[in-house]
Amino acid sequence: MAFSAIQPYQYVAIRLPSDQIQVEQTVPNTLISLGKYGSFRTNQIIGRPYHLTFEILDRDEVKDGRELRVVPAAELHAAALVEQAETDEASTPFNETEGGAATPQQPPKTNVNTHDDPTNQKLTMAEIEAPKQNSTGSGRELIEKLMQSHTTLDQKTAFSLAKYTLRKHKKFLKRFTVLPLDVATLVDWMFADREFGKVMEMRNEAVGLVGCWANVHAAGVDEALLANSRPSSRYLLVDDTGGLVVAAMAERMGILHQTTLEAESIVSADEVASDPDDQDPPTTNQPSRPNRKQHLTAMSAQSNTITLVHANQQPNLGLLQYLNFDSNNPNASHPLYTHLKTLSWLQLLDPETDIAYKEPDAIPDKELATMKSNRRSAYYRKRRRWERVKSVVDETRAGGFDGLVVASFTDPTSILRHLVPLLAGGSQVVVYSANVEPLVELADCYSTARRTAFINTLAEERSIPSRDFPVDPTLLLGAMIQTARVRRWQVLPGRTHPLMTGRGGAEGYIFSGTRVIPAEGKVEARGRPPRGKKAKAEESTGVASQKTVEQELIDSVEDVTMQSPAKRQKVEEQTGSTTTDGVPVRFERQVDEENNELEAQQAAEREFIDSTRDESGESPLEEEKAAELVVQEAEEDEMPVLGPATEALKKEMDEKDDVQMSIET
């Protein structure tokens, strides 16, 4: 909160003894009524600190025109201190007398024999209503009479007595506490005393969750540091809650509460028309006027901004008036005057058809000098409005926003279709809905299956929007839906249960996702080879090691190129390579040796197969067994089974099998 004391013409929250919230404006020289608790003058609380508890005095107790009394903290917590003392005494089993002897204490009280009976209270309704109707009657005196006339009061336990006393204090004491009006208090007041459906039944837990998932934060106040960086903390917003989401985001960004109430810094929308810009430029013949503080330009901030997209001619921001900002007549001293930007859907999607986006006709300076002051002021006012609208529209259509928050009754799919492309990579998208059905359809539009189908579709056949792809599913990742509704419980030993005074209503669901930039072209990902293909891995390892050895030999050859010819010849003999002008050649000697070993191995294989064929005879069965024996022995000797001779033998065996099968058929 910007102010620690109550300021005039501001809205404050008044908490009554019944824990209800009442929102009032502190207009000087007026009267604020609290219903059955009485009334008081606003001048009695203006200038006082917040969070003080006041008590409305009776007429006979009023001194020097002071109708209120500040209740001290000791008196506020007296009941709690008495209850704690009684609890401590009940926990001591024995009491010591003056002689030192210990006497057993009475057993603790219970509510076993206590029954709710109207006859326990001896005062009648007429006797109770009489002090309330009397102008000099005090709430404390009435509570004392009720306590004294209760016949079973001494049978109550400490907890039961404190609960009974607290209930009477809330009902008859004329006390109230003045609190600063923030977003959480505003939501509680709307929930209890206003039409909660106008704010889409958005509770405090939902408001906090939207701000967290959207990563709403302030950009900072270091102008020198921000001057060298791009604009940050720029958020897109679609708000159909009357300004509640705008207020919640502005509070997180530090631009909700104004920090000054100086009269000379306040420039309203009507006063802007009478600024020096409205009149012709000063000439040398005109007398100079005293320097006047230059007014701020509306919607001129570059960082830490909220851009609101609305469907009507003017945005619906009625709840912001309780936070001292009137959108119809904005105050230039309020941070939202420069940090809140608004534009319509027409201006965003088709700005050329909007009248406010069209540039007004320019009038020469000579003609302006001859015009009347009111017409000249109207001309400058139109020019400034056009410049403001054009700047906001062009900036929004350029994109690069850091987040998107949607709380609207409109189909979220149609909203995200146009606004998600305006976000920067890594931005968060949050959509709130009172019901889960619209968000389920939205999550399906950004599902993995739909994204895969979209990628596998030919680029010529892709159409957005279409029946299968209402939005581009490749722009969002990590889509999920969640809800978080707080339910109050009474937690006591043996008496734990949810409070029966809770109010129903919609649950409230939140959709969240992350904006990503799709990669252009075909993307291939290669991982580790499967475990079953060890041979390929070993082969690749052997090739790599062979290349490494070869590279080492080449490096050694290159190192000796600058040495003497004798040493160079010695290295060439060891490596089996020659060098021509210092350039290494292929290792031909090593290749020849490998070829000779392979030819010798194939010759031994042919000789072994021929000897086996001579011993096996001409029977096809025996020849088949001989072939199997060849394969088995070859595997045992680690010989290549599919050599040239083995392939010829296999081909001959296949031809014999075909002949045998044709004979049998």
C-alpha positions as CSV (number, residue, x, y, z in Angstrom):
1,M,0.0,0.0,0.0
2,A,1.4,3.4,-1.0
3,F,-0.1,5.3,2.0
4,S,0.2,4.4,5.6
5,A,-2.5,6.9,6.7
6,I,-6.1,7.4,5.5
7,Q,-6.3,10.0,2.8
8,P,-9.4,12.0,1.7
9,Y,-11.4,10.8,-1.3
10,Q,-10.0,7.3,-1.1
11,Y,-11.9,4.1,-0.7
12,V,-11.2,2.1,2.5
13,A,-12.4,-1.2,3.8
14,I,-14.2,-1.2,7.2
15,R,-14.3,-4.5,9.1
16,L,-17.3,-4.8,11.4
17,P,-17.5,-6.8,14.6
18,S,-19.3,-9.5,12.6
19,D,-16.2,-9.9,10.4
20,Q,-18.1,-8.5,7.4
21,I,-16.4,-6.0,5.1
22,Q,-17.9,-2.6,4.1
23,V,-16.3,-0.4,1.5
24,E,-16.7,3.3,1.9
25,Q,-15.2,6.5,0.4
26,T,-13.7,9.0,2.8
27,V,-15.3,12.1,1.5
28,P,-14.6,15.0,4.0
29,N,-17.5,16.4,6.0
30,T,-19.8,13.5,5.4
31,L,-21.3,10.7,7.5
32,I,-20.6,7.0,7.2
33,S,-23.3,4.7,8.4
34,L,-22.6,1.2,9.7
35,G,-26.1,0.0,10.2
36,K,-27.0,-1.3,13.6
37,Y,-23.5,-0.4,14.9
38,G,-24.2,3.3,14.4
39,S,-22.5,6.1,12.3
40,F,-19.6,8.5,12.5
41,R,-18.1,11.4,10.6
42,T,-15.3,10.8,8.1
43,N,-13.2,13.7,9.5
44,Q,-12.7,11.5,12.6
45,I,-10.6,8.9,10.7
46,I,-8.9,11.0,7.9
47,G,-5.2,11.3,8.7
48,R,-5.3,8.3,11.1
49,P,-3.2,5.2,10.5
50,Y,-4.7,2.1,9.0
51,H,-5.4,-1.1,11.1
52,L,-6.7,0.9,14.1
53,T,-9.8,-0.3,15.9
54,F,-12.3,2.4,16.8
55,E,-15.3,2.3,19.1
56,I,-18.3,4.5,18.5
57,L,-19.1,6.4,21.8
58,D,-22.5,7.1,23.2
59,R,-23.7,10.7,23.2
60,D,-23.1,11.2,26.9
61,E,-19.4,10.0,26.4
62,V,-18.7,12.4,23.5
63,K,-16.0,15.0,24.5
64,D,-14.8,17.9,22.3
65,G,-16.7,16.5,19.4
66,R,-14.8,13.2,19.3
67,E,-17.3,10.5,18.5
68,L,-14.7,7.7,18.2
69,R,-12.3,6.1,20.7
70,V,-9.2,4.1,19.7
71,V,-9.4,0.8,21.4
72,P,-6.0,-0.2,22.8
73,A,-4.4,-3.6,22.1
74,A,-4.6,-4.7,25.7
75,E,-8.4,-4.3,25.7
76,L,-8.7,-6.0,22.3
77,H,-6.9,-9.1,23.4
78,A,-8.2,-9.2,27.0
79,A,-10.6,-12.1,26.3
80,A,-7.8,-14.2,24.8
81,L,-5.5,-13.5,27.7
82,V,-8.2,-14.5,30.3
83,E,-8.8,-17.7,28.4
84,Q,-5.1,-18.5,28.3
85,A,-4.8,-17.9,32.1
86,E,-7.8,-20.2,32.8
87,T,-6.2,-22.9,30.6
88,D,-2.9,-22.6,32.5
89,E,-4.7,-22.9,35.8
90,A,-6.7,-26.0,34.7
91,S,-3.4,-27.7,33.7
92,T,-2.1,-27.6,37.4
93,P,-3.5,-30.6,39.3
94,F,-2.7,-29.3,42.8
95,N,-2.7,-25.9,44.7
96,E,-0.3,-25.2,47.5
97,T,-1.7,-23.5,50.6
98,E,0.2,-21.1,52.9
99,G,1.4,-24.0,55.2
100,G,2.9,-25.8,52.2
101,A,0.2,-28.5,52.1
102,A,-1.1,-29.4,48.7
103,T,-4.8,-29.6,48.2
104,P,-6.3,-31.3,45.1
105,Q,-7.9,-28.9,42.7
106,Q,-11.5,-29.3,41.5
107,P,-12.0,-31.5,38.4
108,P,-12.1,-29.6,35.1
109,K,-15.4,-28.4,33.8
110,T,-17.2,-30.2,31.0
111,N,-20.2,-29.6,28.8
112,V,-21.8,-33.0,29.5
113,N,-24.5,-31.6,31.7
114,T,-24.9,-28.3,29.9
115,H,-28.0,-27.9,27.6
116,D,-29.2,-25.0,25.5
117,D,-32.3,-23.8,27.2
118,P,-33.9,-20.4,26.6
119,T,-34.9,-20.2,30.3
120,N,-31.2,-19.9,31.2
121,Q,-31.3,-16.3,30.2
122,K,-33.6,-14.3,32.6
123,L,-33.7,-11.2,30.5
124,T,-36.7,-10.9,28.1
125,M,-36.5,-9.7,24.5
126,A,-38.1,-6.4,25.6
127,E,-35.5,-5.8,28.2
128,I,-32.7,-6.5,25.7
129,E,-34.1,-4.3,23.0
130,A,-34.7,-1.3,25.4
131,P,-31.0,-0.5,25.9
132,K,-30.5,-0.9,22.1
133,Q,-33.2,1.7,21.3
134,N,-31.9,4.1,24.0
135,S,-29.5,6.6,22.5
136,T,-27.4,6.5,25.6
137,G,-27.3,2.7,25.9
138,S,-23.8,1.2,25.6
139,G,-23.0,-2.2,24.1
140,R,-20.7,-3.0,27.0
141,E,-23.5,-2.4,29.6
142,L,-25.8,-4.7,27.6
143,I,-23.2,-7.5,27.5
144,E,-22.6,-7.2,31.2
145,K,-26.4,-7.5,31.9
146,L,-26.6,-10.6,29.7
147,M,-23.7,-12.2,31.4
148,Q,-25.0,-11.6,34.9
149,S,-28.5,-12.8,34.1
150,H,-27.3,-16.1,32.6
151,T,-27.9,-18.9,35.2
152,T,-25.6,-21.6,33.8
153,L,-22.6,-19.3,33.0
154,D,-20.5,-20.8,35.8
155,Q,-20.9,-24.3,34.3
156,K,-19.3,-23.4,31.0
157,T,-15.7,-24.4,30.2
158,A,-13.1,-21.9,29.3
159,F,-13.5,-22.5,25.6
160,S,-17.3,-22.4,25.8
161,L,-17.2,-19.2,27.9
162,A,-14.8,-17.5,25.5
163,K,-16.9,-18.5,22.5
164,Y,-20.1,-17.2,24.2
165,T,-18.4,-13.9,25.1
166,L,-17.0,-13.4,21.6
167,R,-20.4,-14.0,20.1
168,K,-22.0,-11.3,22.2
169,H,-19.2,-8.8,21.5
170,K,-19.6,-9.3,17.8
171,K,-23.3,-8.7,18.1
172,F,-23.5,-5.7,20.4
173,L,-20.1,-3.9,20.5
174,K,-19.9,-0.8,18.3
175,R,-16.4,-1.3,17.0
176,F,-14.8,-1.3,13.6
177,T,-11.4,-1.5,12.0
178,V,-10.2,0.6,9.0
179,L,-8.2,-1.4,6.5
180,P,-6.5,-0.4,3.3
181,L,-8.5,-1.6,0.2
182,D,-6.3,-4.1,-1.7
183,V,-7.2,-6.8,-4.2
184,A,-7.7,-9.6,-1.7
185,T,-10.1,-7.4,0.4
186,L,-11.9,-6.3,-2.7
187,V,-12.5,-10.0,-3.7
188,D,-13.8,-10.9,-0.3
189,W,-16.2,-7.9,-0.4
190,M,-17.4,-8.8,-3.9
191,F,-17.9,-12.4,-2.7
192,A,-20.0,-11.5,0.3
193,D,-22.0,-8.4,-0.6
194,R,-22.0,-8.1,-4.4
195,E,-22.9,-10.1,-7.5
196,F,-20.0,-12.5,-7.6
197,G,-20.9,-13.7,-11.1
198,K,-19.7,-10.3,-12.5
199,V,-16.1,-11.3,-11.7
200,M,-16.6,-14.8,-13.0
201,E,-16.6,-16.1,-9.4
202,M,-12.8,-15.7,-9.2
203,R,-11.7,-16.2,-5.7
204,N,-8.5,-15.1,-4.1
205,E,-6.8,-18.4,-4.6
206,A,-7.6,-18.3,-8.3
207,V,-6.3,-14.7,-8.5
208,G,-3.0,-15.7,-6.9
209,L,-2.7,-18.8,-9.1
210,V,-3.2,-16.8,-12.3
211,G,-0.5,-14.3,-11.3
212,C,2.0,-17.1,-10.4
213,W,1.5,-19.1,-13.6
214,A,1.6,-16.0,-15.8
215,N,4.9,-15.0,-14.1
216,V,3.6,-11.4,-13.5
217,H,6.3,-9.3,-12.0
218,A,7.7,-5.8,-12.0
219,A,10.4,-4.7,-14.5
220,G,12.3,-2.6,-12.0
221,V,12.9,1.0,-11.3
222,D,16.5,1.4,-12.4
223,E,16.0,3.6,-15.5
224,A,19.7,3.6,-16.4
225,L,19.8,-0.2,-16.4
226,L,16.5,-0.5,-18.4
227,A,17.6,2.1,-20.9
228,N,20.1,-0.3,-22.6
229,S,17.7,-3.3,-22.6
230,R,14.6,-4.1,-24.5
231,P,11.2,-3.3,-22.9
232,S,10.3,-5.9,-20.4
233,S,7.3,-7.0,-18.2
234,R,4.8,-6.3,-21.1
235,Y,1.6,-8.3,-20.7
236,L,-1.4,-8.9,-22.9
237,L,-4.7,-9.2,-21.1
238,V,-8.4,-10.0,-22.0
239,D,-10.5,-9.1,-18.9
240,D,-14.2,-9.5,-18.6
241,T,-14.3,-9.2,-14.8
242,G,-14.7,-5.5,-14.7
243,G,-11.1,-4.8,-14.0
244,L,-10.4,-7.3,-11.2
245,V,-7.6,-9.1,-13.2
246,V,-6.1,-5.7,-14.2
247,A,-6.0,-4.7,-10.6
248,A,-4.4,-8.0,-9.5
249,M,-1.7,-7.8,-12.2
250,A,-1.0,-4.1,-11.5
251,E,-0.6,-4.9,-7.8
252,R,2.0,-7.5,-8.6
253,M,3.8,-5.1,-10.9
254,G,3.8,-2.2,-8.4
255,I,1.6,0.1,-10.4
256,L,-1.8,-0.2,-8.7
257,H,-1.5,2.4,-5.9
258,Q,-0.5,6.0,-6.5
259,T,2.3,7.4,-4.5
260,T,1.6,11.1,-4.5
261,L,-1.5,13.3,-4.1
262,E,0.2,16.7,-5.0
263,A,-2.3,19.0,-6.6
264,E,0.2,20.4,-9.2
265,S,1.0,16.9,-10.5
266,I,-2.7,16.0,-11.0
267,V,-3.7,16.6,-14.6
268,S,-7.1,15.2,-15.5
269,A,-8.4,14.5,-19.0
270,D,-10.3,17.8,-19.1
271,E,-7.2,19.8,-18.1
272,V,-5.2,18.2,-20.9
273,A,-7.3,20.1,-23.4
274,S,-6.2,23.4,-21.9
275,D,-2.4,22.5,-21.9
276,P,0.0,24.7,-23.9
277,D,-0.1,22.1,-26.7
278,D,-3.7,23.1,-27.4
279,Q,-2.8,26.6,-28.2
280,D,-0.6,28.1,-30.9
281,P,3.1,28.1,-30.3
282,P,4.4,31.2,-28.4
283,T,6.1,33.8,-30.5
284,T,8.6,36.4,-29.7
285,N,5.9,39.1,-29.4
286,Q,3.9,37.1,-26.8
287,P,4.7,37.5,-23.1
288,S,6.4,34.5,-21.5
289,R,4.3,32.5,-19.1
290,P,5.7,31.0,-15.9
291,N,7.0,27.4,-16.2
292,R,4.3,24.9,-15.6
293,K,4.9,21.3,-14.8
294,Q,4.7,19.3,-18.0
295,H,1.9,16.7,-17.9
296,L,2.5,13.0,-18.7
297,T,1.3,11.5,-21.9
298,A,-1.3,8.7,-21.4
299,M,-0.3,5.2,-22.3
300,S,3.3,6.2,-22.9
301,A,5.3,3.7,-20.8
302,Q,7.6,1.3,-22.5
303,S,8.2,-1.3,-19.8
304,N,6.1,-2.6,-17.0
305,T,2.9,-2.2,-19.0
306,I,-0.5,-4.0,-19.3
307,T,-2.2,-4.0,-22.7
308,L,-5.9,-4.6,-22.4
309,V,-7.8,-5.9,-25.5
310,H,-11.6,-5.3,-25.1
311,A,-14.6,-5.9,-27.3
312,N,-16.5,-2.7,-26.8
313,Q,-15.9,0.9,-27.7
314,Q,-14.6,1.6,-24.1
315,P,-13.1,-1.0,-21.7
316,N,-15.1,-2.1,-18.7
317,L,-12.9,-1.2,-15.7
318,G,-15.5,-0.3,-13.1
319,L,-13.8,-2.0,-10.2
320,L,-10.7,0.2,-10.6
321,Q,-12.6,3.2,-9.2
322,Y,-12.4,1.5,-5.7
323,L,-8.7,1.6,-6.2
324,N,-8.7,5.4,-7.0
325,F,-8.5,5.1,-10.8
326,D,-11.3,6.2,-13.0
327,S,-10.8,5.0,-16.6
328,N,-13.3,7.6,-18.0
329,N,-11.5,10.5,-16.2
330,P,-8.0,9.2,-15.4
331,N,-5.7,10.9,-12.9
332,A,-2.2,11.7,-14.3
333,S,-0.7,11.0,-10.9
334,H,-1.8,7.4,-10.9
335,P,0.7,4.9,-12.3
336,L,-2.0,3.2,-14.5
337,Y,-2.4,6.5,-16.4
338,T,0.8,5.7,-18.3
339,H,1.2,1.9,-17.8
340,L,-2.3,0.7,-18.8
341,K,-2.9,0.6,-22.5
342,T,-6.2,-0.3,-24.1
343,L,-7.3,-1.1,-27.6
344,S,-10.3,-2.8,-29.2
345,W,-10.4,-6.1,-31.2
346,L,-11.2,-4.1,-34.3
347,Q,-8.1,-1.9,-33.9
348,L,-6.0,-5.1,-33.4
349,L,-7.2,-7.2,-36.2
350,D,-8.2,-4.6,-38.8
351,P,-7.0,-1.2,-37.8
352,E,-7.5,0.4,-41.2
353,T,-11.3,0.3,-40.7
354,D,-11.2,2.0,-37.4
355,I,-12.0,5.7,-37.4
356,A,-9.6,6.5,-34.5
357,Y,-6.7,4.9,-36.3
358,K,-7.1,7.2,-39.4
359,E,-5.0,10.3,-39.4
360,P,-7.0,13.6,-39.2
361,D,-6.4,16.1,-41.9
362,A,-3.4,18.3,-41.3
363,I,-4.1,22.1,-41.0
364,P,-1.3,24.5,-42.0
365,D,0.1,26.7,-39.2
366,K,-1.1,29.9,-40.9
367,E,-4.7,28.6,-40.9
368,L,-4.4,27.5,-37.3
369,A,-3.3,31.0,-36.3
370,T,-6.6,32.4,-37.6
371,M,-8.8,29.8,-35.9
372,K,-10.6,30.3,-32.7
373,S,-9.1,28.8,-29.5
374,N,-11.8,26.2,-29.0
375,R,-11.5,24.9,-32.6
376,R,-7.7,24.9,-32.3
377,S,-7.9,23.0,-29.0
378,A,-10.2,20.4,-30.6
379,Y,-7.8,20.0,-33.5
380,Y,-4.8,19.3,-31.2
381,R,-6.9,17.0,-29.1
382,K,-7.7,14.9,-32.1
383,R,-4.1,14.8,-33.2
384,R,-3.0,13.6,-29.7
385,R,-5.7,11.0,-29.6
386,W,-4.7,9.7,-33.1
387,E,-1.0,9.6,-32.1
388,R,-1.8,7.7,-28.9
389,V,-4.1,5.1,-30.7
390,K,-1.6,4.6,-33.5
391,S,1.3,4.1,-31.1
392,V,-0.6,1.5,-29.0
393,V,-1.9,-0.4,-32.0
394,D,1.4,-0.5,-33.8
395,E,3.2,-1.5,-30.7
396,T,0.7,-4.3,-30.0
397,R,0.7,-5.7,-33.5
398,A,4.5,-5.8,-33.4
399,G,4.3,-8.4,-30.6
400,G,7.1,-9.4,-28.3
401,F,4.9,-9.6,-25.1
402,D,6.1,-11.4,-22.0
403,G,2.8,-13.1,-21.1
404,L,-0.9,-13.5,-21.8
405,V,-3.7,-13.7,-19.3
406,V,-7.3,-14.3,-20.4
407,A,-10.4,-14.2,-18.2
408,S,-13.3,-13.9,-20.5
409,F,-16.7,-15.4,-21.3
410,T,-15.7,-15.7,-24.9
411,D,-14.5,-19.0,-26.4
412,P,-10.8,-19.1,-25.4
413,T,-9.8,-20.8,-28.7
414,S,-10.8,-17.8,-30.8
415,I,-8.9,-15.5,-28.4
416,L,-5.6,-17.5,-28.4
417,R,-5.7,-17.9,-32.2
418,H,-4.9,-14.1,-32.6
419,L,-3.0,-13.3,-29.4
420,V,-0.5,-16.2,-29.0
421,P,1.5,-15.3,-32.1
422,L,2.1,-11.9,-30.5
423,L,4.1,-13.4,-27.6
424,A,7.8,-13.8,-27.3
425,G,9.4,-17.2,-26.9
426,G,9.2,-18.6,-23.4
427,S,6.2,-16.5,-22.4
428,Q,3.4,-17.9,-20.3
429,V,-0.2,-18.2,-21.3
430,V,-2.9,-18.5,-18.6
431,V,-6.7,-18.8,-19.2
432,Y,-9.2,-18.7,-16.4
433,S,-12.7,-20.1,-16.7
434,A,-15.4,-20.7,-14.2
435,N,-16.2,-24.1,-15.8
436,V,-13.8,-26.7,-17.0
437,E,-15.4,-27.6,-20.4
438,P,-14.0,-24.7,-22.5
439,L,-10.5,-25.4,-21.1
440,V,-10.8,-29.1,-21.9
441,E,-11.4,-28.2,-25.6
442,L,-8.6,-25.7,-25.5
443,A,-6.2,-28.3,-24.1
444,D,-7.2,-30.7,-26.8
445,C,-6.3,-28.2,-29.5
446,Y,-2.7,-28.0,-28.1
447,S,-2.4,-31.8,-27.4
448,T,0.6,-33.9,-28.5
449,A,-1.6,-36.0,-30.9
450,R,-2.9,-32.9,-32.7
451,R,0.5,-31.4,-32.8
452,T,1.9,-34.5,-34.4
453,A,-0.9,-34.6,-37.0
454,F,-0.3,-31.0,-37.8
455,I,3.4,-31.5,-38.4
456,N,2.8,-34.6,-40.6
457,T,0.4,-32.7,-42.7
458,L,1.8,-31.2,-45.9
459,A,2.4,-27.4,-45.7
460,E,0.1,-26.9,-48.7
461,E,-2.8,-28.7,-46.9
462,R,-2.5,-26.9,-43.6
463,S,-5.3,-24.4,-42.9
464,I,-5.7,-22.3,-39.8
465,P,-8.4,-22.1,-38.6
466,S,-10.0,-25.3,-39.8
467,R,-12.1,-28.1,-38.3
468,D,-9.1,-30.2,-37.3
469,F,-6.8,-27.3,-36.4
470,P,-8.7,-24.3,-34.9
471,V,-5.3,-23.0,-33.7
472,D,-1.7,-23.6,-34.5
473,P,-0.8,-26.5,-32.0
474,T,3.0,-26.0,-32.4
475,L,2.9,-22.6,-30.6
476,L,2.2,-23.9,-27.1
477,L,3.9,-26.6,-25.0
478,G,3.1,-28.0,-21.6
479,A,-0.7,-27.4,-21.7
480,M,-2.4,-28.4,-18.5
481,I,-5.5,-27.6,-16.5
482,Q,-5.7,-27.3,-12.7
483,T,-7.9,-25.9,-9.9
484,A,-7.3,-24.8,-6.4
485,R,-10.2,-23.9,-4.2
486,V,-9.7,-23.3,-0.5
487,R,-12.3,-24.7,1.9
488,R,-12.3,-23.6,5.5
489,W,-12.4,-26.2,8.3
490,Q,-12.8,-26.1,12.0
491,V,-9.9,-28.0,13.5
492,L,-10.5,-28.9,17.2
493,P,-10.0,-32.1,19.2
494,G,-12.9,-34.3,18.4
495,R,-14.7,-31.5,16.6
496,T,-13.0,-31.2,13.2
497,H,-15.3,-30.6,10.3
498,P,-15.8,-28.2,7.3
499,L,-17.6,-25.0,8.2
500,M,-21.2,-25.2,7.2
501,T,-21.3,-21.5,6.4
502,G,-19.2,-21.9,3.3
503,R,-20.7,-20.6,0.1
504,G,-21.0,-22.6,-3.1
505,G,-20.5,-21.5,-6.6
506,A,-18.2,-22.5,-9.5
507,E,-14.9,-24.2,-8.8
508,G,-12.8,-22.1,-11.2
509,Y,-10.2,-23.7,-13.5
510,I,-6.9,-22.5,-14.9
511,F,-5.3,-23.4,-18.2
512,S,-1.5,-22.8,-18.6
513,G,1.1,-23.3,-21.3
514,T,4.4,-22.0,-22.6
515,R,4.9,-20.2,-25.8
516,V,7.5,-21.7,-28.1
517,I,9.0,-20.8,-31.5
518,P,8.7,-23.7,-33.9
519,A,11.9,-24.8,-35.6
520,E,11.9,-24.2,-39.4
521,G,12.8,-27.2,-41.6
522,K,13.2,-30.9,-40.7
523,V,14.6,-31.7,-37.3
524,E,16.4,-35.0,-36.7
525,A,17.4,-36.4,-33.3
526,R,19.9,-39.2,-32.9
527,G,20.4,-41.0,-29.6
528,R,22.6,-43.9,-28.5
529,P,22.4,-47.1,-30.5
530,P,20.3,-50.0,-29.1
531,R,21.9,-52.6,-26.9
532,G,21.3,-55.4,-29.4
533,K,23.6,-53.9,-32.1
534,K,26.9,-54.3,-30.2
535,A,28.7,-55.4,-33.4
536,K,28.0,-52.1,-35.1
537,A,29.1,-50.2,-32.1
538,E,32.3,-52.2,-31.8
539,E,32.9,-51.8,-35.5
540,S,32.6,-48.1,-35.3
541,T,34.9,-48.1,-32.3
542,G,37.5,-50.1,-34.2
543,V,37.3,-47.7,-37.2
544,A,37.7,-44.8,-34.9
545,S,40.7,-46.3,-33.1
546,Q,42.2,-47.1,-36.5
547,K,41.7,-43.6,-37.6
548,T,43.3,-42.4,-34.4
549,V,46.4,-44.5,-34.9
550,E,46.6,-43.3,-38.5
551,Q,46.3,-39.7,-37.4
552,E,49.0,-40.2,-34.8
553,L,51.4,-41.7,-37.4
554,I,50.6,-38.8,-39.8
555,D,51.3,-36.3,-37.0
556,S,54.6,-38.0,-36.3
557,V,55.5,-37.8,-40.0
558,E,54.6,-34.1,-40.1
559,D,56.7,-33.5,-37.0
560,V,59.8,-34.9,-38.7
561,T,59.3,-33.2,-42.0
562,M,61.4,-30.4,-40.7
563,Q,64.2,-32.8,-39.6
564,S,67.2,-34.2,-41.4
565,P,66.7,-36.6,-44.5
566,A,68.3,-39.5,-42.5
567,K,65.8,-39.3,-39.7
568,R,62.9,-38.8,-42.2
569,Q,63.9,-42.0,-44.0
570,K,64.0,-43.9,-40.7
571,V,60.5,-42.7,-39.8
572,E,59.2,-43.7,-43.3
573,E,60.5,-47.3,-42.8
574,Q,58.8,-47.6,-39.4
575,T,55.4,-46.2,-40.5
576,G,55.4,-47.9,-43.9
577,S,54.6,-44.6,-45.7
578,T,56.5,-42.3,-47.8
579,T,56.6,-38.5,-47.9
580,T,56.7,-36.3,-50.9
581,D,57.8,-32.8,-50.1
582,G,56.6,-33.3,-46.5
583,V,53.1,-34.6,-47.4
584,P,52.3,-38.2,-46.1
585,V,51.0,-40.9,-48.5
586,R,48.6,-43.9,-47.9
587,F,50.0,-46.8,-46.0
588,E,50.2,-49.2,-49.0
589,R,52.4,-51.7,-47.3
590,Q,49.9,-52.3,-44.4
591,V,47.0,-52.7,-46.9
592,D,49.0,-55.3,-49.0
593,E,49.7,-57.4,-45.9
594,E,46.0,-57.4,-44.9
595,N,45.0,-58.5,-48.5
596,N,47.5,-61.4,-48.4
597,E,46.2,-62.6,-45.1
598,L,42.6,-62.6,-46.5
599,E,43.6,-64.6,-49.6
600,A,45.4,-67.2,-47.5
601,Q,42.4,-67.6,-45.3
602,Q,40.1,-68.1,-48.3
603,A,42.4,-70.7,-49.8
604,A,42.5,-72.6,-46.6
605,E,38.7,-72.5,-46.5
606,R,38.4,-73.9,-50.0
607,E,40.7,-76.7,-49.3
608,F,38.8,-77.6,-46.1
609,I,35.5,-77.6,-47.9
610,D,36.8,-79.8,-50.9
611,S,38.2,-82.4,-48.5
612,T,34.9,-82.5,-46.6
613,R,32.9,-82.9,-49.8
614,D,35.1,-85.9,-51.0
615,E,34.5,-87.7,-47.7
616,S,30.7,-87.0,-47.6
617,G,29.7,-88.9,-50.7
618,E,26.9,-88.2,-53.2
619,S,23.9,-88.5,-50.8
620,P,22.0,-85.2,-50.5
621,L,21.5,-85.8,-46.8
622,E,25.2,-86.4,-46.2
623,E,26.0,-83.3,-48.2
624,E,23.7,-81.3,-46.0
625,K,25.3,-82.6,-42.8
626,A,28.7,-81.8,-44.3
627,A,27.6,-78.2,-44.9
628,E,26.4,-77.9,-41.4
629,L,29.7,-79.3,-40.1
630,V,31.5,-76.7,-42.2
631,V,29.5,-73.9,-40.7
632,Q,29.9,-75.2,-37.2
633,E,33.7,-75.7,-37.5
634,A,34.1,-72.4,-39.2
635,E,32.3,-70.7,-36.3
636,E,34.5,-72.6,-33.8
637,D,37.7,-71.5,-35.7
638,E,36.3,-68.0,-36.0
639,M,36.6,-68.2,-39.8
640,P,34.4,-66.2,-42.2
641,V,31.4,-68.5,-43.0
642,L,30.2,-66.6,-46.0
643,G,33.4,-66.7,-48.0
644,P,33.4,-67.2,-51.8
645,A,33.7,-71.0,-51.5
646,T,31.1,-71.2,-48.9
647,E,28.7,-69.2,-51.0
648,A,29.3,-71.6,-54.0
649,L,28.6,-74.6,-51.8
650,K,25.4,-73.1,-50.5
651,K,24.2,-72.3,-54.0
652,E,24.9,-75.9,-55.1
653,M,23.0,-77.3,-52.1
654,D,20.0,-75.0,-52.8
655,E,19.9,-76.3,-56.4
656,K,19.9,-79.9,-55.3
657,D,17.1,-79.2,-52.8
658,D,15.0,-77.7,-55.5
659,V,15.5,-80.8,-57.7
660,Q,14.7,-83.1,-54.9
661,M,11.4,-81.2,-54.1
662,S,10.4,-81.3,-57.8
663,I,11.0,-85.1,-57.9
664,E,8.9,-85.6,-54.7
665,T,6.0,-83.6,-56.1
